[in-house]
Amino acid sequence: MANAIKNAETGLTEKQTALVEHLVANGGTIKRAAEVAGYKEGESGRVSASKALALPKVQAYMMQRVRDELGVKATLAVHQVAKLSMTAKSEYVQLEASKDILDRAGLKAPDKHMHLVAGDIKVNIDLG
C-alpha cells in the first residue's frame, strides 16, 4: 500500500521506484538493480532500466532519495566525529576531530599566509 501511494505521488511505475530504491540503497550495477526491480533479465532489462533512469521524473526521484539518504548518513557522521573528539585514544585524533567540528561550525582558524610584494609597478594609459 505504501508503494502505491509513493508511486501515485511521484508518477513512477513500481519497477521504476524499485530500480531507484535498489540503486540508492545498495549501489551496484544497473543490470543487477534491473533484475531486482523486475525488469527482464539480461541485456534487454539493462537497456530498459537505463532508459527509465534517463527520464526526468525518475532522475528527480533518484536525486531526492539520494538527498534523503545523505541527510541520514550526515547525521550519523556528525555523531561519530563528536564521539571521536571525546573518546578517541589518540590525542591527535581527538584534536583533528575537534578541529573538524569547529571548521564545520564556521569557526575555522584563519589561514596563515605570508604575502611579499616587491618591484615597481608602471602603468601607461594611451588615450590618444
N, C-alpha and C positions, 0 to 999 in steps of 0.2 A: 504494500500500500504506500509506503514512504517513497519508494522509487517512482511509482506512478505520479505522485504529487510533484516530485522533483522533476520528472520528465515534462509534466504539464507546464511547470514554471519556466524551464529552460528551453522548451521546444525541441529537445533532443529525443532520439529514439532510445529504447532500453539498451540496445547494442552500443550506441554512441556513448551513453552515460557509463556503461560498464567498461568500455575501452578507456575512457579518460580516468575513471576511478582506478583501474588497474595500473595505468602508467604513472599516475601521481603517487599511488601508494607503494608500488613495487619497482618502478623504473623498468629496465629491461628493453627488449626489442618490441617493435610494433607487431611483428609476426606472433610473438608469444601473447601479447596483450589482445590481439585479434582473436586468437584461439580461445582465450579465457572469456572474452566478451561474447562469443557465439558466432563469430564470422566463419566463413568456410575455411577449411584447413588448407594449408599450402600457400602458394603464391597468389592465388585469386583473393584469398581472405586478407592477405597483407596489403594488396593493392586497394581493395575496398576500404580497409581501415585507414590507409594513408589518405585516400580521397576524403573520407569522413573527417579526418583530422585537419584537412585544409579548409573546411567550411568555417566561415566566420563565427557562427553561433557555437560550434564545437571549440574553436580556439578561445572564444570568450569564456566559455565554461571552464576550459582547462586552466586558463590564467587565473580565474577566480579560485579554483581548487588549489592551485599552486600557492597563491597568496594565503589562503586559509591554512595550508599545511606549514608554510614558512612561519606564520604567526604563532602556531603551536610550538614549533621547534625553537623559535626565538625565545619564547618564554622559558622553555627548559634550559636553553643555553645560558640565559641570564642567571638562573638559579645555580647552575653548575659553576659559572665563573665566580659568583658570590661565595659559594661554598669553598672553592679553591683559595680565595683570598683570605679565608678564615682558618681553614683546616689543613692546607697542604703541608707536607712535612718539610719541604724545601722553602726557605725564606725567599729565594729567588722567584719561585713560582707564586708565592703569596704576593710579592712585590709586583710582578708582572700582571697578575690578575687584578690587583688593586688599581694599578695604572690604567688598565683597560677599562675598568668600571668608571673611573674618573674621566677618561677620554670620552667615553660614550655619553657621559652626563654633561659634556660640554666644558669640562674643567681641565683640559689638557694643558700641560706646562708649555709655555711659548718655546718655539724652536729657537735655538741659538745659532745665529748667522753672523758672520763677520764680513762686512762689506768694505772693500778697499777700492777707492776710485782714484786713479792717477792720470795725469795727462792734461793737455789743453784741448778745449773744445772751440772750434771755429765754425761759424755759420755764415754763409754768404747767401743773400737773397737778391736775385736779379729781377727787378720789376720792369725792366726796360725791354 
